[in-house]
Amino acid sequence: MTVTTELVLTRHGEANNNATGTVGGERGCTGLSPRGRIQIQRLAHRLAAEHRQRPFNAFYGTPRRRVRESIEIITEALPVAVTIVEDLRGPDHGDADGRPWHDIKTAFGGPPQHNPDQPYATGSETWNQYLHRATSTLRQILDRHAGQRILITAHGETIEAAHVLLLQLPPAARLGLGFVTDHACITRWQQHVNRFGRHVWMLTAHNDTRHLTEYDQ
């Protein structure tokens, strides 16, 4: 098979709100933790090495502070211009922003995915509203860069949205599964064209954190 488009998704490093278990929206996100900065430095080193072998043609990010700080570290090693896309941001949390996730999930009866058509706080998006926004934006990026190598630094929810889009998961299937995404992980999708001319998206890596091993020991 011939590889055409490649989508490489990376999650931000550990944020302060991740360490404290609080909801990290526009108000609740106060940036990367010290551990998160080290994680992203290791991720940046790996991405830069890849770029020297097979350059990235486009680099996208989201406006949340923890992602912007991750991108700042990555671009010190990776000479690719970044485009921040507002609609790639994580879910809009409404009144949950800055509050403990434990309290939000307890009141809602689980995470947002478990009741995907209901807002989990006053003013929040529903999970399906978030997925519609994120998958539509990802599709636009893929169409814009067909045949190229794309890097996106974003959120765990962004990686989940990419899986929903490229696996073509129906709503019923989404309620019974999930995806683990560690901080500073790498996920890879490649579009292959077989000898019959069919285009097939193939997941070649998910939640790859080999670059963090030395730090975590």
Solvent accessible surface area in square Angstrom, and as a share of the most:
residue,aa,sasa,rsa
1,M,140,0.63
2,T,89,0.52
3,V,64,0.37
4,T,46,0.27
5,T,3,0.02
6,E,4,0.02
7,L,2,0.01
8,V,0,0.00
9,L,1,0.01
10,T,1,0.01
11,R,39,0.14
12,H,3,0.01
13,G,0,0.00
14,E,29,0.13
15,A,0,0.00
16,N,51,0.26
17,N,7,0.03
18,N,50,0.26
19,A,67,0.52
20,T,100,0.58
21,G,33,0.32
22,T,32,0.19
23,V,0,0.00
24,G,2,0.02
25,G,1,0.01
26,E,121,0.54
27,R,164,0.60
28,G,13,0.13
29,C,9,0.06
30,T,70,0.41
31,G,1,0.01
32,L,11,0.05
33,S,7,0.05
34,P,107,0.67
35,R,101,0.37
36,G,0,0.00
37,R,95,0.35
38,I,63,0.32
39,Q,8,0.03
40,I,0,0.00
41,Q,100,0.44
42,R,68,0.25
43,L,0,0.00
44,A,3,0.03
45,H,132,0.59
46,R,39,0.14
47,L,0,0.00
48,A,8,0.06
49,A,37,0.29
50,E,31,0.14
51,H,28,0.13
52,R,168,0.61
53,Q,149,0.66
54,R,117,0.43
55,P,79,0.50
56,F,8,0.04
57,N,86,0.44
58,A,10,0.08
59,F,3,0.01
60,Y,12,0.05
61,G,0,0.00
62,T,0,0.00
63,P,21,0.13
64,R,4,0.01
65,R,128,0.47
66,R,17,0.06
67,V,0,0.00
68,R,107,0.39
69,E,19,0.09
70,S,0,0.00
71,I,11,0.06
72,E,108,0.48
73,I,17,0.09
74,I,0,0.00
75,T,48,0.28
76,E,148,0.66
77,A,46,0.35
78,L,1,0.00
79,P,112,0.70
80,V,22,0.13
81,A,94,0.73
82,V,44,0.25
83,T,70,0.41
84,I,58,0.30
85,V,30,0.17
86,E,101,0.45
87,D,65,0.34
88,L,0,0.00
89,R,38,0.14
90,G,1,0.01
91,P,9,0.05
92,D,40,0.21
93,H,11,0.05
94,G,24,0.23
95,D,79,0.41
96,A,0,0.00
97,D,15,0.08
98,G,38,0.36
99,R,107,0.39
100,P,60,0.38
101,W,58,0.20
102,H,141,0.63
103,D,68,0.35
104,I,5,0.03
105,K,81,0.34
106,T,93,0.54
107,A,93,0.72
108,F,42,0.17
109,G,64,0.62
110,G,14,0.13
111,P,36,0.23
112,P,14,0.09
113,Q,50,0.22
114,H,121,0.54
115,N,67,0.34
116,P,21,0.13
117,D,96,0.50
118,Q,92,0.41
119,P,66,0.42
120,Y,17,0.06
121,A,17,0.13
122,T,104,0.60
123,G,65,0.63
124,S,12,0.08
125,E,26,0.11
126,T,12,0.07
127,W,13,0.05
128,N,35,0.18
129,Q,102,0.46
130,Y,0,0.00
131,L,7,0.04
132,H,132,0.59
133,R,29,0.11
134,A,0,0.00
135,T,21,0.12
136,S,42,0.27
137,T,10,0.06
138,L,1,0.01
139,R,90,0.33
140,Q,102,0.45
141,I,2,0.01
142,L,7,0.03
143,D,91,0.47
144,R,138,0.50
145,H,27,0.12
146,A,75,0.58
147,G,51,0.49
148,Q,70,0.31
149,R,15,0.05
150,I,0,0.00
151,L,0,0.00
152,I,0,0.00
153,T,0,0.00
154,A,2,0.02
155,H,1,0.00
156,G,11,0.11
157,E,48,0.22
158,T,0,0.00
159,I,1,0.00
160,E,24,0.11
161,A,0,0.00
162,A,1,0.00
163,H,0,0.00
164,V,15,0.08
165,L,35,0.17
166,L,14,0.07
167,L,82,0.41
168,Q,154,0.68
169,L,31,0.16
170,P,74,0.46
171,P,88,0.55
172,A,84,0.65
173,A,38,0.29
174,R,45,0.16
175,L,101,0.50
176,G,72,0.70
177,L,82,0.41
178,G,56,0.53
179,F,57,0.24
180,V,105,0.60
181,T,21,0.12
182,D,63,0.33
183,H,37,0.17
184,A,0,0.00
185,C,0,0.00
186,I,0,0.00
187,T,0,0.00
188,R,29,0.10
189,W,3,0.01
190,Q,29,0.13
191,Q,34,0.15
192,H,26,0.11
193,V,31,0.18
194,N,28,0.15
195,R,211,0.77
196,F,126,0.53
197,G,47,0.45
198,R,148,0.54
199,H,115,0.51
200,V,60,0.34
201,W,48,0.17
202,M,79,0.35
203,L,74,0.37
204,T,70,0.41
205,A,23,0.18
206,H,60,0.27
207,N,33,0.17
208,D,18,0.10
209,T,39,0.23
210,R,172,0.63
211,H,26,0.12
212,L,7,0.03
213,T,70,0.41
214,E,126,0.56
215,Y,56,0.21
216,D,75,0.39
217,Q,175,0.78
